[in-house]
Amino acid sequence: MPLSNVFEKINTEYYELTSAEKKVADYAVIHQQRTQFMSISELAEEAGVAEATISRFCRRLGYKGYSAFKLAIANATAGRTELPVREDEVLPADSVQEMARKVYDTDLEAMTQTLELIRPEAIRRAADMVVSASRVLCMGQGGSMILSQECAHLFSTIQMNFTAVIDSHLQAIAASQLTPSDVVIYFSYSGSTKELLKNMRIIRERKARVILITRFPKSPGASFADIVLQCGSREGPLQGGSVAARVAQLYLIDVLFGEVCRRDPEGSHMRQELVAEVLSEKHI
């Protein structure tokens, strides 16, 4: 899918950027309206980099020069009004209703971004892998571990070969015993954690297949994956593990689940009915 929005390009390329280029990217994302009116010298001074760094950054994103980059920002921000704070930022003066509305808008935007990033062929291929797998292990670290449990829980209502492996030591052990007929669904927003890369190398050595759910399709972890499902939601440096990012990944899980169910609608429905009947006995 071609990326027409400059900020989607930045997010996609972010982990391929140098540390200096990341400073330019961070400034442009935070100060979107302001950046389009700045000269290259002004941006260089504000971001604390050399002008040559900005030129390289623009070319890396596929623009001929800084002018083309600024035009892309102008197109992406057309119709927006620059505010001293982000529109979705919760302020102490906000009422509960205002705060709730901002949280809702943030979560909804995360899903909207994810919908725009969905590649139907990747969803179909991922569903093929899941349906044909002997075992499907769901993994992640930190907040992503919770998502792996959610994934295994949901899919266990139609397939009994799903297991969430939540301890880093158990993940390494499980990875070492995989076979080419097994699949791992790995959750990592950044796609660049040390544990992820260690486990990915083991998984690839065992020739098992990997579906990675991440924000950054060019992250180090993505290079080990057979399929990358890209979620939306932009996290700032103080928002690690944000609910919006989890909502985006949960939405992807639901989309994949829906595609898998479509492969055997009658069988999936029958198994869901059996699960619902058994669980009904647990209610008062």
Phi and psi in degrees as a GROMACS rama.xvg file:
@    title "Ramachandran Plot"
@    xaxis  label "Phi"
@    yaxis  label "Psi"
@TYPE xy
-68.4124  141.948  PRO-2
-99.9389  105.3  LEU-3
-86.8709  -21.1911  SER-4
-91.4219  126.768  ASN-5
-59.7648  -33.9921  VAL-6
-74.8639  -28.7746  PHE-7
-68.0061  -37.6798  GLU-8
-62.2457  -43.0292  LYS-9
-61.3908  -45.9391  ILE-10
-63.2903  -39.4732  ASN-11
-66.8091  -39.991  THR-12
-90.0311  -4.64287  GLU-13
-52.756  -45.9871  TYR-14
-80.4963  0.973388  TYR-15
-96.5139  -8.4983  GLU-16
-79.5178  154.253  LEU-17
-74.8937  168.186  THR-18
-60.7092  -37.5671  SER-19
-69.4803  -40.3654  ALA-20
-65.7235  -33.0199  GLU-21
-63.7069  -31.9425  LYS-22
-63.1689  -40.2028  LYS-23
-66.2169  -45.1586  VAL-24
-60.5444  -46.2262  ALA-25
-61.107  -43.5041  ASP-26
-65.0763  -44.5358  TYR-27
-64.5844  -36.9318  ALA-28
-71.0384  -41.5488  VAL-29
-72.7841  -38.4497  ILE-30
-114.663  61.9339  HIS-31
-62.2321  -49.94  GLN-32
-65.8828  -41.7562  GLN-33
-67.5984  -38.0016  ARG-34
-60.6647  -36.7185  THR-35
-66.7165  -15.6172  GLN-36
-105.378  2.87725  PHE-37
-94.1713  146.648  MET-38
-76.2257  166.05  SER-39
-63.7029  -32.4125  ILE-40
-68.4392  -41.1205  SER-41
-65.0239  -43.1583  GLU-42
-65.2303  -39.5297  LEU-43
-60.5021  -42.4011  ALA-44
-67.1929  -43.8188  GLU-45
-68.1077  -38.1112  GLU-46
-84.0002  -13.7678  ALA-47
74.4063  37.9647  GLY-48
-133.138  173.753  VAL-49
-83.8568  155.763  ALA-50
-60.8663  -34.4111  GLU-51
-61.8453  -32.9171  ALA-52
-64.5912  -41.4971  THR-53
-64.8393  -40.3732  ILE-54
-61.8164  -44.2146  SER-55
-64.1271  -40.3607  ARG-56
-59.5475  -45.5667  PHE-57
-62.6883  -43.4312  CYS-58
-66.626  -35.6249  ARG-59
-62.0414  -33.318  ARG-60
-81.9688  -4.14457  LEU-61
96.9299  13.7636  GLY-62
-101.598  146.033  TYR-63
-67.9721  -27.9522  LYS-64
-170.715  -173.858  GLY-65
-65.3749  -36.2926  TYR-66
-62.1907  -42.8261  SER-67
-65.1413  -36.5359  ALA-68
-64.3693  -44.8583  PHE-69
-64.309  -37.242  LYS-70
-63.9604  -40.0061  LEU-71
-63.1775  -38.4927  ALA-72
-65.8613  -42.1861  ILE-73
-60.361  -42.2075  ALA-74
-65.7154  -38.9382  ASN-75
-72.7917  -26.2202  ALA-76
-106.749  9.71319  THR-77
-56.8957  130.531  ALA-78
88.6352  -8.39938  GLY-79
-86.1745  157.201  ARG-80
-114.222  127.122  THR-81
-69.314  132.055  GLU-82
-119.527  154.338  LEU-83
-64.7084  -22.9526  PRO-84
-131.155  162.662  VAL-85
-62.2295  145.332  ARG-86
-63.6558  -28.3163  GLU-87
-95.6876  4.59614  ASP-88
-75.4786  125.769  GLU-89
-77.2826  127.218  VAL-90
-110.46  152.066  LEU-91
-57.9618  -29.5873  PRO-92
-80.2221  -9.5966  ALA-93
-65.7681  144.888  ASP-94
-75.899  168.66  SER-95
-59.9451  -39.7449  VAL-96
-64.7949  -41.7783  GLN-97
-64.6669  -42.7853  GLU-98
-61.731  -44.4211  MET-99
-62.8645  -38.7026  ALA-100
-64.8659  -41.6683  ARG-101
-65.8885  -40.5197  LYS-102
-63.8931  -42.3333  VAL-103
-60.7502  -46.3464  TYR-104
-61.879  -39.2266  ASP-105
-65.1788  -45.4921  THR-106
-66.1087  -40.2806  ASP-107
-64.8567  -40.6643  LEU-108
-63.0525  -36.1249  GLU-109
-62.8502  -40.7294  ALA-110
-70.6002  -38.7187  MET-111
-63.1268  -44.3914  THR-112
-60.9118  -41.2735  GLN-113
-65.0769  -42.1958  THR-114
-57.6444  -41.4183  LEU-115
-68.0187  -24.4821  GLU-116
-92.9923  -7.92176  LEU-117
-66.2766  131.019  ILE-118
-107.618  109.422  ARG-119
-51.8774  -39.4062  PRO-120
-64.5731  -37.1597  GLU-121
-65.9122  -39.1768  ALA-122
-64.2715  -43.5647  ILE-123
-63.7428  -43.4756  ARG-124
-65.3127  -40.3284  ARG-125
-63.174  -40.8125  ALA-126
-64.1245  -40.0015  ALA-127
-58.5495  -44.0767  ASP-128
-61.6494  -46.2649  MET-129
-63.2761  -44.3297  VAL-130
-65.7933  -35.9911  VAL-131
-91.153  -4.83469  SER-132
-74.2075  145.099  ALA-133
-72.9537  -46.0069  SER-134
-135.768  148.557  ARG-135
-125.55  114.308  VAL-136
-100.986  133.276  LEU-137
-107.216  126.673  CYS-138
-134.506  159.77  MET-139
175.351  164.404  GLY-140
-118.436  152.282  GLN-141
61.006  -130.793  GLY-142
-62.3374  -29.4286  GLY-143
-67.4559  -24.6816  SER-144
-62.0256  -38.5771  MET-145
-63.5715  -40.2691  ILE-146
-64.5739  -36.937  LEU-147
-63.6705  -36.5902  SER-148
-67.9309  -41.12  GLN-149
-60.5478  -42.5231  GLU-150
-62.4473  -49.3631  CYS-151
-63.0244  -38.5649  ALA-152
-63.1589  -45.668  HIS-153
-64.7257  -49.5576  LEU-154
-71.2318  -21.5676  PHE-155
-67.2932  -13.1035  SER-156
-76.9888  -11.7886  THR-157
-129.203  -18.6001  ILE-158
-139.936  134.413  GLN-159
-94.4799  9.12475  MET-160
-99.5755  14.1277  ASN-161
-95.1042  133.325  PHE-162
-140.639  134.061  THR-163
-92.5324  127.348  ALA-164
-111.173  110.484  VAL-165
-106.449  -12.1537  ILE-166
-100.105  138.151  ASP-167
-61.9261  -35.5773  SER-168
-69.3804  -42.7683  HIS-169
-66.343  -31.4234  LEU-170
-64.0761  -44.0674  GLN-171
-64.1657  -41.1583  ALA-172
-63.8344  -47.6753  ILE-173
-62.3681  -41.3144  ALA-174
-62.352  -36.5462  ALA-175
-69.2294  -16.131  SER-176
-111.473  15.4958  GLN-177
-73.7112  161.104  LEU-178
-126.476  166.872  THR-179
-60.4556  -16.53  PRO-180
-88.3674  -2.23853  SER-181
-96.11  157.676  ASP-182
-129.931  140.899  VAL-183
-116.266  127.268  VAL-184
-100.465  112.757  ILE-185
-109.579  132.531  TYR-186
-108.445  123.382  PHE-187
-158.229  109.903  SER-188
-57.8936  -46.4135  TYR-189
-82.3235  -30.3842  SER-190
68.6971  21.4822  GLY-191
-144.179  32.7036  SER-192
-89.8696  154.693  THR-193
-63.0855  -44.5705  LYS-194
-62.735  -39.8797  GLU-195
-57.7093  -50.0657  LEU-196
-65.5234  -38.6624  LEU-197
-61.3353  -47.7718  LYS-198
-67.9585  -37.4916  ASN-199
-60.7975  -40.3856  MET-200
-63.851  -39.9717  ARG-201
-65.8569  -43.8381  ILE-202
-60.2179  -43.2277  ILE-203
-67.7941  -35.9412  ARG-204
-61.4723  -33.9875  GLU-205
-84.2661  -1.44536  ARG-206
62.5264  25.3029  LYS-207
-80.3598  164.673  ALA-208
-99.526  150.227  ARG-209
-129.45  131.415  VAL-210
-110.202  116.952  ILE-211
-105.57  127.238  LEU-212
-105.427  113.971  ILE-213
-151.185  167.679  THR-214
-86.38  -26.7267  ARG-215
-117.399  100.674  PHE-216
-69.6238  -8.94096  PRO-217
-112.714  21.1236  LYS-218
-74.4193  164.696  SER-219
-56.0886  -40.3965  PRO-220
-64.8553  -33.2194  GLY-221
-63.5309  -26.9087  ALA-222
-67.1262  -18.5782  SER-223
-93.638  -12.3343  PHE-224
-86.4565  147.043  ALA-225
-78.101  -37.3237  ASP-226
-136.912  135.494  ILE-227
-113.966  124.066  VAL-228
-106.081  115.007  LEU-229
-92.1528  126.38  GLN-230
-95.6566  160.383  CYS-231
-90.3642  -159.678  GLY-232
82.2996  118.105  SER-233
-98.2415  123.591  ARG-234
-101.568  136.273  GLU-235
-84.283  173.38  GLY-236
-63.3805  -20.9521  PRO-237
-101.665  10.6552  LEU-238
-115.842  22.6355  GLN-239
-54.8743  129.687  GLY-240
74.094  28.7638  GLY-241
-63.9968  151.876  SER-242
-62.742  -37.7775  VAL-243
-58.9571  -41.9838  ALA-244
-65.1435  -37.0816  ALA-245
-70.2527  -38.7667  ARG-246
-58.667  -43.1029  VAL-247
-61.1582  -41.8344  ALA-248
-73.1231  -35.9082  GLN-249
-63.3172  -36.8061  LEU-250
-61.8259  -42.3955  TYR-251
-62.5646  -40.7899  LEU-252
-58.0326  -44.8232  ILE-253
-64.2235  -39.1299  ASP-254
-63.9318  -46.0283  VAL-255
-63.1546  -41.5148  LEU-256
-59.7674  -43.416  PHE-257
-62.5898  -39.3072  GLY-258
-68.2445  -39.0414  GLU-259
-65.1296  -42.0832  VAL-260
-61.4647  -33.2805  CYS-261
-67.8025  -20.818  ARG-262
-70.0501  -29.163  ARG-263
-146.414  71.6129  ASP-264
-59.9465  -41.4834  PRO-265
-68.5636  -45.1436  GLU-266
-64.6001  -41.7922  GLY-267
-63.2257  -43.3457  SER-268
-64.2186  -41.9817  HIS-269
-61.8837  -44.6398  MET-270
-68.095  -35.5635  ARG-271
-65.8982  -35.8811  GLN-272
-65.1031  -41.7588  GLU-273
-61.989  -43.2171  LEU-274
-63.6647  -44.4831  VAL-275
-62.2052  -38.2876  ALA-276
-66.0289  -43.2036  GLU-277
-66.0723  -43.9098  VAL-278
-70.8789  -24.7369  LEU-279
-62.6896  -28.3466  SER-280
-71.5205  -12.8331  GLU-281
-87.1098  -8.12342  LYS-282
-91.054  153.798  HIS-283
